[in-house]
Amino acid sequence: QVQLVESGGGLVEPGGSLRLSCAASGGIFSINAMGWYRQAPGKQRELVAAITGGSTKYGDSVKGRFTISRDNAKNTVYLQMNSLKPEDTAVYYCKYRGYSATSEYDYWGQGTQVTVSS
């Protein structure tokens, strides 16, 4: 099993920045993708950013403000969050997708709270 540990959430003022980290351990797949999702109260969980190989993608609401990066040696993915807005307030979840020869396996972290408020 893959274990994901998230860190870096907290309270920040509008316009501020946070850096989230997610470290994966356990039965790491040779081929995998990692990403960040978020869920605000009363809303569905949505894609924030994802990275696999040299490819990245972002949700429309965070393009130009957030940057996802990955340290393959540490099996860690980061999310640099700049110019934060109150609407960014949510629980942020790290997602890990591993690929075997026949299947895909999804793993989720426990989530970390990000609150943007003045």
Contacts in CASP RR format, 6 or more apart in sequence:
PFRMAT RR
TARGET T0000
AUTHOR 0000-0000-0000
METHOD contacts of the structure
MODEL  1
QVQLVESGGGLVEPGGSLRLSCAASGGIFSINAMGWYRQAPGKQRELVAA
ITGGSTKYGDSVKGRFTISRDNAKNTVYLQMNSLKPEDTAVYYCKYRGYS
ATSEYDYWGQGTQVTVSS
1 26 0 8 1.000
1 27 0 8 1.000
1 107 0 8 1.000
2 24 0 8 1.000
2 25 0 8 1.000
2 26 0 8 1.000
2 27 0 8 1.000
2 28 0 8 1.000
2 29 0 8 1.000
2 96 0 8 1.000
2 98 0 8 1.000
2 105 0 8 1.000
2 107 0 8 1.000
3 24 0 8 1.000
3 25 0 8 1.000
3 26 0 8 1.000
3 107 0 8 1.000
4 22 0 8 1.000
4 23 0 8 1.000
4 24 0 8 1.000
4 94 0 8 1.000
4 95 0 8 1.000
4 96 0 8 1.000
4 107 0 8 1.000
4 108 0 8 1.000
4 109 0 8 1.000
4 110 0 8 1.000
5 22 0 8 1.000
5 23 0 8 1.000
5 25 0 8 1.000
5 109 0 8 1.000
6 20 0 8 1.000
6 21 0 8 1.000
6 22 0 8 1.000
6 92 0 8 1.000
6 93 0 8 1.000
6 94 0 8 1.000
6 109 0 8 1.000
6 110 0 8 1.000
6 111 0 8 1.000
6 112 0 8 1.000
7 20 0 8 1.000
7 21 0 8 1.000
7 22 0 8 1.000
7 112 0 8 1.000
8 18 0 8 1.000
8 19 0 8 1.000
8 20 0 8 1.000
8 21 0 8 1.000
8 112 0 8 1.000
9 18 0 8 1.000
9 20 0 8 1.000
9 92 0 8 1.000
9 112 0 8 1.000
9 113 0 8 1.000
9 114 0 8 1.000
10 18 0 8 1.000
10 112 0 8 1.000
10 113 0 8 1.000
10 114 0 8 1.000
10 115 0 8 1.000
11 115 0 8 1.000
11 116 0 8 1.000
11 117 0 8 1.000
12 18 0 8 1.000
12 84 0 8 1.000
12 114 0 8 1.000
12 115 0 8 1.000
12 116 0 8 1.000
13 84 0 8 1.000
13 116 0 8 1.000
13 117 0 8 1.000
13 118 0 8 1.000
14 84 0 8 1.000
14 85 0 8 1.000
14 86 0 8 1.000
14 116 0 8 1.000
14 117 0 8 1.000
14 118 0 8 1.000
15 82 0 8 1.000
15 83 0 8 1.000
15 84 0 8 1.000
15 85 0 8 1.000
15 116 0 8 1.000
16 82 0 8 1.000
16 83 0 8 1.000
16 84 0 8 1.000
16 116 0 8 1.000
17 80 0 8 1.000
17 81 0 8 1.000
17 82 0 8 1.000
17 83 0 8 1.000
17 84 0 8 1.000
18 81 0 8 1.000
18 84 0 8 1.000
18 114 0 8 1.000
19 78 0 8 1.000
19 79 0 8 1.000
19 80 0 8 1.000
19 81 0 8 1.000
20 36 0 8 1.000
20 78 0 8 1.000
20 79 0 8 1.000
20 81 0 8 1.000
20 92 0 8 1.000
20 94 0 8 1.000
20 112 0 8 1.000
20 114 0 8 1.000
21 76 0 8 1.000
21 77 0 8 1.000
21 78 0 8 1.000
22 34 0 8 1.000
22 35 0 8 1.000
22 36 0 8 1.000
22 76 0 8 1.000
22 77 0 8 1.000
22 78 0 8 1.000
22 79 0 8 1.000
22 94 0 8 1.000
22 96 0 8 1.000
22 109 0 8 1.000
23 74 0 8 1.000
23 75 0 8 1.000
23 76 0 8 1.000
24 34 0 8 1.000
24 75 0 8 1.000
24 76 0 8 1.000
24 77 0 8 1.000
24 96 0 8 1.000
24 107 0 8 1.000
25 75 0 8 1.000
28 75 0 8 1.000
29 98 0 8 1.000
29 99 0 8 1.000
29 100 0 8 1.000
29 105 0 8 1.000
31 98 0 8 1.000
31 99 0 8 1.000
32 52 0 8 1.000
32 96 0 8 1.000
32 97 0 8 1.000
32 98 0 8 1.000
32 99 0 8 1.000
33 50 0 8 1.000
33 51 0 8 1.000
33 52 0 8 1.000
33 53 0 8 1.000
33 96 0 8 1.000
33 97 0 8 1.000
33 98 0 8 1.000
33 99 0 8 1.000
34 50 0 8 1.000
34 51 0 8 1.000
34 52 0 8 1.000
34 70 0 8 1.000
34 77 0 8 1.000
34 94 0 8 1.000
34 95 0 8 1.000
34 96 0 8 1.000
34 97 0 8 1.000
35 47 0 8 1.000
35 48 0 8 1.000
35 49 0 8 1.000
35 50 0 8 1.000
35 51 0 8 1.000
35 68 0 8 1.000
35 77 0 8 1.000
35 94 0 8 1.000
35 95 0 8 1.000
35 96 0 8 1.000
36 47 0 8 1.000
36 48 0 8 1.000
36 49 0 8 1.000
36 50 0 8 1.000
36 68 0 8 1.000
36 77 0 8 1.000
36 79 0 8 1.000
36 92 0 8 1.000
36 93 0 8 1.000
36 94 0 8 1.000
36 95 0 8 1.000
37 45 0 8 1.000
37 46 0 8 1.000
37 47 0 8 1.000
37 48 0 8 1.000
37 92 0 8 1.000
37 93 0 8 1.000
37 95 0 8 1.000
38 45 0 8 1.000
38 46 0 8 1.000
38 48 0 8 1.000
38 88 0 8 1.000
38 90 0 8 1.000
38 91 0 8 1.000
38 92 0 8 1.000
38 93 0 8 1.000
38 114 0 8 1.000
39 45 0 8 1.000
39 46 0 8 1.000
39 90 0 8 1.000
39 91 0 8 1.000
39 93 0 8 1.000
40 87 0 8 1.000
40 89 0 8 1.000
40 90 0 8 1.000
40 91 0 8 1.000
43 90 0 8 1.000
45 93 0 8 1.000
46 59 0 8 1.000
47 57 0 8 1.000
47 58 0 8 1.000
47 59 0 8 1.000
48 58 0 8 1.000
48 59 0 8 1.000
48 62 0 8 1.000
48 66 0 8 1.000
48 79 0 8 1.000
48 92 0 8 1.000
49 56 0 8 1.000
49 57 0 8 1.000
49 58 0 8 1.000
49 59 0 8 1.000
49 62 0 8 1.000
49 66 0 8 1.000
49 67 0 8 1.000
49 68 0 8 1.000
49 79 0 8 1.000
50 56 0 8 1.000
50 57 0 8 1.000
50 68 0 8 1.000
50 95 0 8 1.000
51 68 0 8 1.000
51 69 0 8 1.000
51 70 0 8 1.000
51 77 0 8 1.000
56 68 0 8 1.000
58 64 0 8 1.000
58 66 0 8 1.000
58 68 0 8 1.000
61 87 0 8 1.000
62 81 0 8 1.000
62 88 0 8 1.000
65 81 0 8 1.000
65 82 0 8 1.000
65 83 0 8 1.000
65 84 0 8 1.000
66 79 0 8 1.000
66 80 0 8 1.000
66 81 0 8 1.000
66 82 0 8 1.000
67 79 0 8 1.000
67 80 0 8 1.000
67 82 0 8 1.000
68 77 0 8 1.000
68 78 0 8 1.000
68 79 0 8 1.000
68 80 0 8 1.000
69 77 0 8 1.000
69 78 0 8 1.000
69 80 0 8 1.000
70 76 0 8 1.000
70 77 0 8 1.000
70 78 0 8 1.000
71 77 0 8 1.000
71 78 0 8 1.000
77 94 0 8 1.000
79 92 0 8 1.000
81 88 0 8 1.000
81 114 0 8 1.000
84 114 0 8 1.000
84 116 0 8 1.000
85 116 0 8 1.000
86 116 0 8 1.000
86 117 0 8 1.000
87 116 0 8 1.000
88 114 0 8 1.000
88 116 0 8 1.000
89 114 0 8 1.000
89 115 0 8 1.000
89 116 0 8 1.000
89 117 0 8 1.000
90 114 0 8 1.000
91 111 0 8 1.000
91 112 0 8 1.000
91 113 0 8 1.000
91 114 0 8 1.000
92 111 0 8 1.000
92 112 0 8 1.000
92 113 0 8 1.000
92 114 0 8 1.000
93 108 0 8 1.000
93 109 0 8 1.000
93 110 0 8 1.000
93 111 0 8 1.000
94 108 0 8 1.000
94 109 0 8 1.000
94 111 0 8 1.000
95 106 0 8 1.000
95 107 0 8 1.000
95 108 0 8 1.000
95 109 0 8 1.000
96 106 0 8 1.000
96 107 0 8 1.000
96 108 0 8 1.000
97 104 0 8 1.000
97 105 0 8 1.000
97 106 0 8 1.000
97 107 0 8 1.000
98 104 0 8 1.000
98 105 0 8 1.000
98 106 0 8 1.000
98 107 0 8 1.000
99 105 0 8 1.000
END
